[in-house]
Amino acid sequence: MAESEKEAALPPKEAFSDWYNELLWMAEIMDVRYPVKGLYVWYPFGFAIRRNTYSIIREILDNSGHQETLFPLLIPENEFMKEAEHIKGFENEVYWVTHGGKDPLDIPLALRPTSETAIYPMYKKWVRSHADFPLKLYQIVNTFRYETKHTRPLIRLREITSFKEAHTVHATWEDAEAQVKEAIGLYTEIYRRLAVPVLRSRRPDWDKFPGADYTDALDAVMPDGKTLQIGTVHHLGDNFAKTFDIKYEAPDGEQRYAHQTCYGISERSIAATISIHGDDKGLVLPPEIAPVQVVIIPIIFKKGAEEVFAACKDVQERLKKAGIRVEVDASDLRPGAKYYKWEMKGVPLRLEIGPRDLQNNVAVAVRRDTGEKDQITLPEIEAGVRLKFEAIQKSLYEKAGSELESRIFDCVDLDEVKEKIQEGVATIPWCGKRECGLAMEDHIGAGILGIPLTPRSKGKEKCPACGEETETRVYVARTY
């Protein structure tokens, strides 16, 4: 894209939908012009953000006893149709392969919408004894869902290009429950690394994963006040084990059904990160996932240009040796145009070096998140940049956390909920009965996210639907 094209103004972030769509193009994250609805193309810069984000996910999973694997994309219809409740939840979203060339297939093949029915026939073959537990595998793959709602890049897709799904197997229901809690902790840590605070809740029964005993989930609050589901963890009990005959030999010699969990994160993690941290100038990226962490801008005058360029190159080499992703912008653009370009791309730290800076043996450091400007001495440039990264990460997380808290409203009646969910997330008492929950959703015109995993109880209150006393509050929000 020509630089003149890209200097078109980004819409203000308060016009969130327009801002988001334009930012994906202007910051070179995704190209939406692929000729199939709901399928998008990663630009190399956007894919580098993805790669760095998923490196964090892999690191955290690998360090907690998970192993990465890869299962096929195609699922035979006879395997796919085995779990009735599960299929009921996905049957309208499945793409089917019915021909090989011009020949009809004997058994139609589903493009995986999720992989339980691809993986669990193999688990039946692999699981033999209690000594095999826990089995904790994950894969990062593309999945396909025939979305009929309005599609949006990274948020609602027909091809989810970056679905991390973990599938674990355990001896008992309680062991699987412990794994659910561990997974929620792992996901919370992943999002802490992305400086994204989350709401953690247990979904109501009518919104749990098809075939699960229960579902816990993580949501982010987006700039328009809607919530985005950015992680789910499902306790499957022995439901799928019975369907796929996954048994193990217990210590007493008895054959017993295994218990399972599954949990997933997708590129919605990136949608949340760029939406929560970005501003009117473009991306604001946490240093750990930024494709370019530092950009060096030579400040050139007629005299001393060679010395300035040499100093910039020297700093670049030193930072590279320290493991920092760094670029020198030696283009012919004006300094202001360079600032615009790299601010749009969310580079966490800009270093400016000119003749006067060389005389003082310093670089001017400008933070992308706050615009704060100060100096780092050149002999200490590596340590100085690292300290800036730590400060940026801390600041981003604290700012996002404060923003999240300011968008949670404890309400006393349903009319107040209807008002407050235009700004963010409401909490309201609920007795736990399905009919009351559904009646509340109908009245409010929005969904119950779930019961907070960290309770927000205010003591005994009355369910607004039936008047029964309860100490449980639930999150209510508009959702993507």
Secondary structure by P-SEA (a helix, b strand, c coil): ccccccccccccccaaaaaaaaaaaaacccccccccccbbbbcaaaaaaaaaaaaaaaaaaaaacccccccccccccccccccaaaaaacccccccccccccccccbbbbcccccccccaaaaaacccccccccbbbbbbbbbbbbcccccccccccccccccbbbbbbbccaaaaaaaaaaaaaaaaaaaaaacbbbbbbbccccccccccccccbbbbbccccccccccccccccaaaaaaacccccccccbbbbbbbccccccaaaaaaaaaacccccccccccccccccbbbbbbccccaaaaaaaaaaaaaaaaaaaccccccccccccaaaaaaaaaaacccbbbbbcaaaaaacbbbbbbccccbbbbbbccaaaaaaaaaaaaaaaaaaaaaaaaaaaaccccccaaaaaaaaacbbbbbbbcccaaaaaaaaaaacccccccccccccccccccccccccccbbbbbbbcc
